[in-house]
Amino acid sequence: MSYLKFDKAELVNLEYSLVREILATNKTGGYLNTTIVGCNTRKYHGLFVLPVKNFDSRRYVLLSSLDETLIQHGRDFNLGIHCYGKNNYEPRGHKYIVDFEFDRYPVITYRVGGILMSKSFLFLHNKEQLLIKYTLLDAHSATTLRLRPFLAFREIHALTHANDAADRNYAAVDGGAAFRLYDGFPAVNIQINRKNDYFHNPDWYYNVEYQEEKRRGFLYEEDLYTPGYFELPIKKGESVIVSVSTSPAAVKGLAGVFTREEAKRISLQSYDDCLRRAAKQFIINGGRGLKEIYSGYTWLGKGLRETMIALPGLTLAAEGDTGTFEEVMESTFKIYGQQILHGSKQADAALWLIWAVQQYAAFTGDAQGVWLKYRDRLRAIVRSFLEGGRMGVRLDDNGLLWVRMNGVAMSWMNAYDSEGNPVTERAGYQVETNAFWYNAVAYVLDMESRYGNDTRLLYALQSLKDRMDTSFYDMFWDEGRGHLADYVDERGRNLYMRPNQIFACALEYSPLSEEVRARVMDAVKRELLTSRGIRTLSPKNPLYKGVYDGNQNQRDHAYHQGSTRVWLLTFYIEAMLRLYGGMFVRRAEELAGAFEEDIERHGVGSICELYDGDPPHNPHGAISSAVATASLLRSEYLVEQYKKEEL
């Protein structure tokens, strides 16, 4: 029996079902994403979404949906559902749904009179192939199954419309047909492991609406192309498997493939199972031997900072997977080498890489071995800051980093308004960038003094650290308010109460005394901590936006102005554990475990990107976030480590 539970009586209630989304991935960048009733509410939704090599590996919705119709005694019962405007849902096939389960994979069960049929989705790993299994569990009369594909062939951020350029032809393949609407795309082969008839009747379905895009203030209407339909008889107790792939499949072997792939899937028997399954979905084989991390599904991409934040949690904390950690790290040096040594708009990203190496050293307990493995690269990173020339970053005489590129948000708070202006530019001395800089300098200094022989580097780092021991405190600490400035520029300290100061208390090497760290964390607890992560701005600030909603501009102004972030929670927990040790363990467990209440909504079995800052803290953003998932896994790991130390 599956750990995830759904109210069967509520499945026909669209207010319940349309806010619950399922996700399956193939570990190479492809995914299936839709609601639990199969109604697409986002432009990012689709059954077969893949990166297309001919188009810079951007992801494209190829097969949007596959509508099923059950036919008995000459009567048609369409199980599909689409929105065509003004909440006009047709053909309302959700009313036949009597059960939804998600264990190893999603399963929807329909009842139409005396017909009972289940539908299962299985996206093969490391292949561009989706299997859909239909099983006729009960039927008292001859039954026919009709399948109508809806094709899009468009980039995930775009929408498509009826046009004459679409190729209306098809190619016959074993057990089905293949479609390629435009040049440069792979063909979509739809094949069935039972004898069937394909009826070619190309047409466009107009004005399909995506209600989530409409709510978010984006374009939300498109036309979908349907080439025709497949039809076949199905008997009681019989299973039919449909393959959707970019290369023709061996139809006769589909049942065996499904059985073998099913056995590889993790059975979800707990909250931790969900976290670990989610963690695996972010780590992808990117081709050319590269292993990468997606920031989130379905619209978030890849980036150096996000990869480093997520990497320790997704690999080490999740399953003690040191091999994958090293593979991703090596791929990162290959992919982001220029950014690592010369900078980018992510000013702190290279410093996050040093932090990730520290987590690896702590996890393995082999400080010397990890240092020897990565020292040349870490030395080079530190020297690149010392010598200058990094994009938008300057090392000042006080030892602190000044960060500025006019009109560019170079910290993780990087939202832009509708006119392209950063909402939170934070130019100047950023508190978290300098906390990570201090940590990097102190770590490299420590390791070099123990296991190295570069005396010139040692002298430079010791001098730098000595200056920062004083300058960091003097620059950021505000005695009257009892917390750190968020950043400091020509106008002085920006004293907005934000979470960026947490890092100065959480990192292994901190420039702050224990007393100051305790006062900072007390302030964070009072104003930023919620039951769903850490607020990005205090509710006392007039710029605070407690609800993440509205059009794009309104959401962008709420993105880092009050919305909570799950991923910050692990650093809050780490800082508190450093201060209070075992006394904080129980509270840490409560904070990290609270998200179990949401594991069956928004993204089923996943942890979402952000929540409203105001109660009841509704979930928003990407339904499955790498850094959020990594945060909870790492939080659990930190708690377990403190428990072991107490034994």
N, C-alpha and C positions, 0 to 999 in steps of 0.2 A: 504494500500500500504506500502511496506517495505521501511524503511529508507535506507538500503543498496542498491546501484545501480551498475549494471554491464553493460558494453557495449555489447549488444546482437550481434552486428556485429563482435566483436572480440573474441567471445567464441570459434570459430573454429580455432583461431590462438593460437597455443600451446605456443608461447612465452608469450602470455597474460595469458592463462588459467593455465598453469602448475606452475606459481609462486603464485597462489592463492589457499589456502588450507582451507578446512572446518574441523570443529572439533565439535563433540558432545560427551558428557560424561554421565555416569550413576550414578555419585556421590558415587561410591564404588571403583573407580580405573579403571573401564573399559572405553574404548573410541572408537569412530569412527574417523578416520582421513584419508583424501585423498584429491586430488585436485578437483576443481569445475567441472571437466569433468570426474572424476572417474578414472583417470590414476594415479597409485601409482608411485611416484618418489623417495620415501624414504623407507628404510627397516622398518621404524616405522609405515608406512601407513598400514591400514587395515580397514575393515568394522566392525570387531568384535574382539576387543583386550581386554583381561581380565587378572587380576591378578589370578594366579593359586595357591591355598592354598597348594597343595602337593609339590610345588616347591618354598617355602618361599615367596609366594604371589608375585613372580616376574611376570611381565606382558608378555603375550604371544599373538602373532598374530595367531588367530585360523582361521577365515575366512578372506582371503586376499581381495577377490573381488567376485562379483556375476555378470557375464556377461549375458546381455539380448539379445535375438534375436527375432525380429518380423518377422513373416512368413505370406505372403499373395500370393495367386496364385502360390504356390510352390516355391516362391523366398524367400531367407533368407537375412535379414538385421541385421547384428550383431552390437549392440550398444556399445560393450566393447572396451577398448583400453589398450594395454600394449606396452612397449618398449622392443624390442628384440635385441638391439645393433645397433650402428652406426646410431642412430636416426631413426631406422626402427620401426615405430609405427604401430601395427596391432591389431585388424582389423579396426582401425581408425573410431570408432563409434562416436567420437566427432564431425565429420562433420555433423551429424544429429541434434546436439544440437542447439536449437533456443532461449532458455531462461534459465537463472539460477536465482533463487530467494532465499533469506535467510531472513526469518522473524522469525517465531517461530521455524522453522527447515528448512533444505536445501530442495529445490525442483528443479529438472532438467527436462526440457521439450524437447522432441525430435519430429522432424517431418521427416517422411519418406514417400515421395509422399503424398498420401491423408491421411496417418496415423499421428495422433497427440497424443502423450502419455506423461504423467508426471510421475516422480518418486520422492517420498518423503521419507526422513529418519527420524526416531524417535527412539532414544535410551531411553528406559524406565529408570526412576530414581529408584535407590536402587534395581534394578533387573538386572539379567544377560540376558537381552532380547532386541533385536533390531527388530523394525518393519520397513518394507519397503513397501510402498503403491504405486501400479501402477494403474493409471487411464487412460483409453482409452478415450480421449477427442473427438476424431473424427476418423472415418474410414468408408469407402464406400464398403468394402468387408469383408468377413469372415477373422478373424485375429487370429493367434496363437502366444502365448507368450512362449518362451523357456528360461529357467534359468539354467545357468551352474555355480556351485560354484567352486572357487579356494581356496584350503585349504593349510595352512602352518604349523600350530601346532609347532611354534618355538618361542624362546624368542626374544623380540623386538630388542635386540642388535646383534642378530645372523642372519644367513641365512641358508636356508635348501636346500637339494639337493636330487635328486631321490635316493631311497634306498629300499631295500627289507624288512626292518623292519616295514615299514608303513602297517597298517592293512587295507586291501582293502575291507573288508566286510562292510556291513551296516545293520542297524536295521530299520525295517518298523515302523513308528509311524503315528499317526492320521494325514492325510493330507501331509505326506512327508516321510523323512528318516533321520536317525541319524548316525553320523560318529565320530569315535574316532581313530585317527591314531596311537596313542601310549599309553601304559599303564601309568596310573597316571593322565591323562588328563580327563577333563569332556567331555562328548559327545556334539557335535554340532548338535542340532536338527533343521532342516530346514523344515518348515511346511507352507502350503498354505491354505487359507480359502476358496478355491474353488476346486472342483474335478480336479485332475491332474494325469498325468502318470509320473512315475519316471523310467528312463532308465539307468540301471547301466552299465557303460562302463569306468572302472577305467583307468587312464592314467596320465602321467606326461607331463607338458608343460615346456620345457627346456629353460634355458638361458634368463629368464626374468630379465631385467636390471632396476636398480633404478638410474636415472641420477643425482639426488642430492648427493647420496653416492659416485658416480663416481667423481663428481666435488669436493667433500670434501676429496678425497684421501682414501676412505674406500673400502673394498670389496663391490661389487655392483651387483652381479649376483647370481640368485638362480633359482631353479626349483620348480614349484608349482603343487600340486596334484589335479586333478579333478576326482571325483568319477563317474560322469555321468551328467545327466541333467533332469530337470523337464519340462513338457510341458502341456499346457492347453489352451483352447479357451478363448478369452476375447472379450466382446461385447462393442460397442460404449456406453459410459456413465457408464460403469461398472468399479468398483475398485476391485483390487485384493491385498490382504495383505499377505506378506511373513513374517513369524516369524523366527528369528534366536535366539536360546536360549540354555542354558545348561540343562534345564529340559523341557520335553514335555509340550507344551502349549495347552490350550483349544481352538481348532481351531475355533469353532463356535462363540466364543466371541471376536475374534481379532478385528473386526470392532469397537465394542464398546470400547475396550481397547484403540485403536488408538484415537477415538474421545475424550475420557476422558483425556488421556495424552496430547493431543493437546491443550485442554482447559487450562491446567496447565502451559503451556509455556509462557514466556514473549514475547510480541510483540515488536519488535525492531523498535521504532519510533524516536530514537535519538542516538547521540553519547553516552550519559550517559547510555541509555538502554544497549548498547553494553558492556560498562565497567561493569555494574552491573551483566549482564548475565555471562560475563567472570569470574567475582569474584566468583560467585556461583560454577563454575566448579572446582575450586581448593580445595574447602572444601569437604572432603570425609568422609563417614562413614566407618571406617577401621575395623569394627568388634570388638567384646568384649566390646561394648559400647564406643569405642574410636572415637573421631572426630579429623581428621588430615588435614594437608594442603600439597598438592602436589606443588612442586616448579614450575613446568611448564610442558607443553605438547609439544612433546610426550616423550622425553627421560630423562627429568629431574626427579629426585626422591624426597625424603623428607629429611629434616635436621632441626636441632634445630635453627640454625641461620636464615635460610630462613623462617621458620615458624614464628619466632618472628618479623622479618622485615615486613612480609606480613600481619600478623594477624590484627593489628589495621585498616589498609586500607580496607581489604576484609570484615570486619565485621562492625566496628563502623562507618567508613566513608561511606561505601557503603549503608548501610540501618539502621544504628543505632542499629545493632543486638548485644546487650549486652549478650544475652543468648548464642549465638554461640561463642562469645569471651570467655566466661567463660568455655564452654565445651571444646574448643580447649586448653585452658590454663590448665585445669585439666588433659586432656589427655597427654599434654606435660610433666607434672610432672611425670606421670606414665611411659611414654615411654622413656624419656630422664633423669630420675632421677639421674643416675650415672654420666652422662655428666654434668648436672647442678651443682652438688656438688663436683665433682672430676676432671672435665675438660675433654677435648678431643682435637682433632686436630683443632677444632674451638675454639680458645682461648678466643674469645670475646663473644661467644654465650650466656653464662649466663648473661652477662651484657646487651645484647639485650633484654633478658627476663625482666629485671628490667625496661628498657626503655618502653617496651610494657605495663607494669603495670602502668607506669606514664601516658601513653596515655589514658588508661582506666579511671584513676582518673580524668584527665583533661576533658574527654568526659562526664563523669557522673556528674562532679562538686562535687563529694563526696570524697574529699581527705581522710577524716578520715575513712569512711566506707571501701574504697578500701585498705587502709593501714592495717586496722584490719583484713581484709580478707586474705591478702597475707603476712603480716609482718613476720610470723615465717619462711616462705620460703625465703623471701628476706634477713632477718637477717642471715640465714644459708648460703646463697650465699656469702654475704659480709664476713662473718667469714671464709669461705673456702679460700678466697684470703688472709685474714689476717694471718691465721694460716699456710698456705703453704700446699704443697702436691698436688697441682693441676698440671695436666699434662703440662709440658713445660712452666710453668708460675712461676715467682719469684717476690715477693714484696721486693723492695729495700728500703734502709733507706731514700731515697729521696721521698718515697711515690709512686713512679711510678712502673709499671709492666714491667718486662723484659720477653720477649717471645722468646723461642727458642726450637726447636727440629730439630737437624741437618738433612737437606734434606727434611724438611716438611714445606709446606706453610700453616701457621696457621691462616692467615687472610683470608678475603673473596676473596682476589686476589690469588686464589689457583690453577692456571693452571700449568701443568707439560709438559715438552718437551717429545720428543719421547724416550729419554733414562731414563725417570722417574725423572728428576731433576726439581725442582720448577723454574718456569720462574721468579717469583717475591717472593722470600722467605721472605724478609723483617724482618729478625731476629733482635731482640733488643728491644728498646723502640719504639713501633709503635704508631704513633700519634693518630689514631682513637681508638685503644684499650685503651689508657690512657685517652682520652677524655671521653669515656664511663665509665671508672673506676672512674674518677673524678665525673661525673654525678651521678653514682650509690652511691658513698660515700656521696655526698652532699644531695641527695634525702633521703637516709635512715637516715642520720643525722638530716635533717629537720623534717621528719615525727616522728622520735624517740623523738626529743626534744619537739614536740607538743603533741603527743599522746602516747608516750611510757614511760617506767620506767627502762630501762636497762642502769644504769649510767655507768657501765664499758664499754659498747659498745659506749655510747655517748662520753666518754673521748677518747677512741681509735680513733674514727672517726674524732673528732674535731682536734686532734693532727695530724692525717693523712692529713686532708684537709688543715690545716695551712701550712704543708710542701709542698703540691702540688700547692698551690696558687703561690708559688715562683718557684718551680722546673719545673713545666710544661712550663712556659714561658721561663725560662732559658734554658731548654733542647731543645725546638723546634723552638722558634722564631728566624728568621734571619732578622736583621734590613736592611741589604744591599739589600736583594732580596725582602723583603716586604711580605714574606709568611712563613709558617711553614715547618719545615723539615718533610719528609714523615716517616722516622724512624731514630733512632740513634743507632749505634753499636760501637764496639771497635775502629773502624776507624774514628768515628765522625758522623756528620750529613749527611744523604742522602737527598740532596736538590732537588731531582726530583720533578717537579711540578705535583702533583697528587691530586685527589679529596678527599683523606682521611682526609685532614685538615678541610673540610667543617663541619664535625661533631662537631668539637670544637667550631664552631660558631652557630650551629643549635640547640644543646641540651639545655634543660631547665636550667641546671646548667653548666656554662662555666667558665673555669679558665682564660679566656682572657678578657681584657678590651674592651669596645665598640670601641675605636679607633683602637686597633689591629684587632678586628674582621672585621671592615670595610676595613682595608687594605688587609686582607686575602681574603675577598670576591671580592675586586676589582681585585686582581691577578687571582682568579678563573674565574671571568667573562671574563678577557682578553684572557686567554689561554685555558680554558677548556669548557666553555659554548658553546653549539651548539643549533641549532633548534630541535635537536633530543636527548636531554639529555646531560650528562656531560662526557667529554672525560676522559679516565683513565690515560692519560699521555699527557703532552704538546707537540704540534707539533714541538716545538723548540728543543726537546730532540732527539738525534741521534738514540735512540731506538724506536722512534715513528713509529707505523704502522697504516697508515690512512685507509687501506682497509682490511676488515676481509674476506680473501679468501685464496685459495690455498689448499695444503694438510693439514693433521692434525697438523703437527709440525708447519707449517707456521701460521695456524690459532691460535694455542695455544700461539704463540709468539705475536699475535696481540690482543689476548683476553683481556689482561689488559695493553696493551701497546699502546693505542690510541683509541680502539673501545669505543663508548659511552655506557653509562648505563642509561636507563630510570629511574630506581629506585632511583638513586642518586638525581634526579631532585627535589623530595619533600623536601629533606634536604637543597638543594640550596634555594628553595623558602622559606622554614621556616627560614633559616638564614637571608635572605634578609628582610622578613617581621619583624623579631625581630629588625633589624636595622632601617628600613625605614617605617614600618607600612603601612598605607593606601596608601602612595605614590607608593608602589611597587605592589599594587593589580592588576592593569591593566596589567602590564608586566607579573605577575604570571599567569594570565588567558591566556595570549597569549602563554606562554611556555607550559602550561599543555594542552591547546586546540589544539596545532599544530599537535598532533598525529591523530587527526580526519582525516587528509589528507591520512593517511595510513590504515584506518580501513577496507578498501576493498581490500587490497593486503597482501601478505605473509600469515598471519593467518586472515581469514575473520572474522570480528567482534571481533578481539583479539588484544592485545598489545604484541609485540615480545620482546625478551630478550635483543637485542643490535642492534646498528647501526654502520655503518662505521664512523670513526672519520672525514673523508674527505667528503665534499659535493660531490654528492647530498645526502649523508647520507642514503645509501640503508639499508633496514632491513636485519637482519641475526639472526642466533641462533634459539632457540626454538620459535615456532610461537605464543605461548601463555605463558606469564611469570607471575607468581603470584606476585613477588615483583614489577614488572613494572606496572601491573594493580593496585596494592595496592597504588603505588606511585602517580598515576594520580588521583585516588579517594581521597586519603588523601590530595593531593594538592588542589583539588577543595574544600574539607572540610575546610582547613586552610583559603582559600580565603574567603569563606562564613562567617567564624567566624570573620574575620577582618572587613568585610562589616557590620556585625551586631553591632560590637563594635563602628563603626563610626556613626550609626544611633542615 
